[in-house]
Amino acid sequence: MRCLSGRADGFGQAANLQATKIAIIVGRWHSYIVDRLLQGALNTANECGIGDAQIDIVQAPGAYEIPLVAKALAQRGNYAALVTLGAVIKGDTPHFDFVAGECARGLATISIEFDVPIGFGVLTVNTVEQAIARAADGEANKGREAMLAALEVAHLLATLPKEPAQ
């Protein structure tokens, strides 16, 4: 029996991916929040041994547009993982439900269709205060968590056997 996991011992070894390219797709809405998510993701990538030259940052207008950009990048096959960052804050109309739901659904579909890990760091919150708390410096930063998840799955996929089990 084997247990396969993308996790390695030690934070800095979360993904032995020194030659890996990562794309971070950033929605520009609520940039004062999303910029903090981006910093959390970049700091985490650097701590895991991913250099700035291995990271492409691609801006999308907002969360609704992130899946199309992710699909275009996934189709190219140049990235071991994608990280998506944005903020959708609930208002008084159903707009929130459509944007948040379609963004999440679209990214899940792309990840499965193209076999590329996508770290989901698109905040879906009720208030600005909740968004700010999730973008704070430190371990609770959702940009950090999205990067860690993407790197862990990329590492796991790279270590899976190439042939189906018999």
N, C-alpha and C positions, 0 to 999 in steps of 0.2 A: 504494500500500500504506500502511495506517495501523497503527500500534501503539497499542493502547489500554491504559492502565494507570491504576490508582487512585493511584499514587505521584506526588508532586509534588516539585519541588526544594525542599529545606529541610524539616527536621523539623516546624517549626511550621505548614507548609502541607500536611501529610500528607492532609488532607481539608478543603477549603474549605467547611466545614459550619457556619458561625457561627449559622445559624437552625435547626439540626437538634436534634431530641430523641433522646437515647440512653437506653436502659434497661439497668441493670446488675442482673442476678439473682444473688443471693448465697445459697448454701447455708449454713446455720448450723452444721453439724457442723464440728468442728475450727476454731472461730472464731478462735483464736489464730494460725492460719495464714491463714485466709480474709480476716481483717481486713487483713492485710499485702498480700494480692493486691488487695483493694479499694482500698487507698491507692495502690498502683502504678497501677491503672486510672484512678483519679480524677486523680492528678498528670499522667498522660499526656494525658488528655482536656483538662485545663486548658492544658497546654503546646501542644496542637494548636488552641487557640482555642475550645474548648467550655466554656462557663461552667457553674457549679454549678446554675443555674436551668434548664439544658437537660438535666439528668441526673436520672432517677428511679432510686432504688435500691429494689429489691423483694426481700424476704427470703423464702426457701423453707426448709422444715425441713432438707432435705439435698439431695444431688446427684440422687437418684432423682426428686425432685419438681420439679427445675428444668425439665425439658422441658414439663410441663403448664403451668407459669407462663409459660414462653417462648411457648407456643402461644397462650395467652390474650392476651398482649401483642401478638404478631404479628397476630392476627386483628383487633385494633383498628386497626391501620394507622397508629398515631400516632408510630412510631419509625423513624428511618432505619437504626438498627442496634441489636442487642442484644449484651450482653456477659455471659457466664455464668462465674461463679466458684464454686469449691468445692474440696473435697479428699476423695478416696477413698483410704484407706491400706489396703494389703493386710494381711489377718489370716490366721488359720489355717483359715478356711472359704472356700467358693466365693462367699460373699456379695459380695466385692469384684468378681468377674468379672461378676456380674449387674448390680450397680449401675453400674459404670463403663461396661460395654457398652451398657446400655439408655439411659443418659444421653447418650452420644455418638451412638448411633443415632437417638434421639428428636430431638436438636437438629439433626442433619443433615437429617432428614426435614422438620422445621419450616422450616428455612432455605430448602429447595427449594420446599416447598409454598406458602409465603407470600412468596417473593422478598425475604426480609429477611436481611441479613448477620448472622451470629452469631459473635462472637469466643469461641472455646472456651478458657476459662481454668479448667477443672475438672481439677485435678491428679489423676493416677492413678499412685500411687507405691508402692514396697515398704516404705518406712520413714518415720517422722516426720522424720528428719534430711534425707531427700531432699525432703520437702515444705517444710521450713524453708528449705533452699537455694534452692528455686524461688520462694519468696516473699520473698527478701531484697531490700533496697533496691537500686535501680539497674536497669541495662539487662536483667539476667537475670530480672527479676520477671515471672512468667507472666501476672499481671494486666495489666501494661503491654503485653506482647506481644498479649494478647487484644484489648485496646482498639485498638492500632495496626492489627491485622488487620481488625477490624470497621469502623474508620473508612476504611481503604484500600478495602475492598470497597464500602462505601457511596458513596464518592467515585467509584469506577469505575462502579458502576451508574447513578449520576446523570449520568455523562458519555457513556454508551453511546448510540448513535443510537436514536431512538424507533421507527424503522421498520426492518423486517428488510432485510438487505443483498440487493441484486438481482443 
